[in-house]
Amino acid sequence: MCCICRDPAKGIIIHHIIDWHISRNHNEDNLIVLCLDHHDLAHTKKDLSLNLTPERLSQLKTKWIDEVNFKDSQAILGLIGDWSRCDYVNINRIFELFLNFNINPSSFKTFASVLHYSIIDRKGLISSISEWKVDQNLKNI
């Protein structure tokens, strides 16, 4: 979603913070996700209101990344999120975040079960499916 308005209903576009014709830079640090409205504003210069300058866009992107990282860590710890409505959980990303934030994966509620069935190793990384010891009739892990 847009790094500025964060409206999930809006379409998005990847914008070059420093214009492509100047920077020739497709690196992540020069890209920001914007909705079409804010993309238009990023290409518009105004005299009386705050412009979306490259510096301002970089600040907004940094703030957005910091907030996403914080919410990721809260979700991992079970502090936020309505998991009953999740259709998909990226388990690899969850365990990657455990490692990045130095969180002991055994604090994850289902860690003992998935470890017992060899779905993950002691670090929380997903094991090869051939190593899994899961009964096909098992409903909940």
C-alpha positions in Angstrom: 0.0 0.0 0.0 1.0 3.6 -0.4 3.8 4.7 2.0 1.9 8.0 2.6 -1.8 7.4 2.9 -1.7 3.6 3.5 -5.1 3.1 1.9 -5.2 -0.6 1.0 -8.1 0.1 -1.4 -6.0 2.3 -3.7 -4.0 1.1 -6.6 -0.2 1.5 -6.3 2.8 2.3 -8.4 6.5 2.1 -7.7 8.0 5.6 -7.9 11.7 6.6 -8.3 12.5 8.9 -5.4 15.3 10.5 -7.5 13.9 10.6 -11.0 14.9 7.8 -13.3 16.1 10.1 -16.0 18.5 11.6 -13.5 19.6 8.7 -11.3 19.3 5.6 -13.7 18.8 3.9 -10.3 16.3 1.0 -9.8 17.8 0.1 -6.3 15.3 -0.4 -3.5 16.6 2.7 -1.6 15.5 4.8 -4.6 12.0 3.3 -4.9 8.9 4.0 -2.9 5.3 2.6 -3.1 2.8 5.3 -3.8 -0.9 5.4 -4.7 -1.8 7.1 -7.9 -2.9 10.2 -6.1 0.4 10.6 -4.2 2.4 9.6 -7.3 0.7 12.5 -9.1 1.7 14.8 -6.2 5.3 13.6 -6.3 5.5 14.9 -9.8 3.7 18.2 -9.0 5.5 21.2 -7.6 3.4 23.7 -5.5 4.3 27.1 -4.1 2.0 27.1 -1.1 1.9 23.6 0.2 4.4 20.9 1.2 5.9 19.3 -1.9 6.8 15.6 -2.0 10.4 16.2 -2.6 12.9 13.3 -2.7 14.0 14.1 0.8 10.4 14.1 2.1 9.7 10.8 0.2 12.7 9.2 1.8 11.6 10.3 5.2 8.1 8.9 4.6 9.5 5.7 3.3 11.7 5.2 6.3 8.8 5.9 8.7 6.6 3.4 6.8 9.4 0.7 6.9 9.9 1.3 10.7 6.1 1.0 11.3 5.9 -2.2 9.3 8.9 -3.7 11.1 7.3 -2.8 14.5 3.9 -4.3 13.5 5.7 -7.5 12.2 7.3 -7.9 15.6 4.0 -7.3 17.4 2.3 -9.9 15.1 5.0 -12.4 15.9 4.5 -12.0 19.6 0.7 -12.3 19.2 0.1 -8.7 20.4 -1.9 -7.7 17.3 -3.8 -9.5 14.6 -7.0 -11.4 14.3 -5.6 -14.8 13.2 -9.0 -16.3 12.9 -9.4 -14.3 9.7 -6.1 -15.2 8.1 -6.2 -17.2 4.9 -2.5 -17.3 4.5 0.4 -16.9 6.9 3.9 -16.7 5.6 5.7 -19.0 8.0 9.1 -18.5 6.4 8.7 -14.7 7.0 7.7 -15.2 10.6 10.7 -17.3 11.4 12.9 -15.0 9.4 11.6 -12.2 11.7 12.4 -14.3 14.7 16.0 -14.4 13.6 16.1 -10.8 12.6 14.7 -9.5 15.9 16.6 -12.1 18.0 13.4 -13.7 19.3 13.6 -17.2 20.6 11.3 -19.1 18.3 10.2 -21.4 21.2 8.1 -18.4 22.3 5.9 -19.0 19.2 2.7 -20.8 20.5 2.9 -23.7 18.0 6.7 -24.1 18.0 6.8 -27.3 20.1 4.2 -29.0 17.9 5.8 -28.2 14.6 9.2 -29.1 16.0 7.9 -32.4 17.3 6.6 -33.3 13.8 10.0 -32.2 12.3 8.2 -29.5 10.2 10.8 -27.1 11.5 14.3 -27.4 13.0 15.4 -25.9 16.3 16.2 -22.6 14.7 12.6 -22.4 13.4 13.5 -23.0 9.8 11.2 -25.1 7.7 12.5 -28.6 7.1 12.2 -30.5 3.9 8.8 -32.1 3.5 10.4 -35.5 3.3 11.5 -35.1 6.9 8.0 -34.2 8.2 6.5 -36.8 10.6 2.9 -35.8 10.1 0.0 -38.2 10.2 -2.4 -37.4 7.3 -5.3 -37.6 9.7 -3.8 -35.1 12.1 -6.1 -32.1 12.2 -4.3 -29.5 14.3 -0.6 -29.1 14.8 
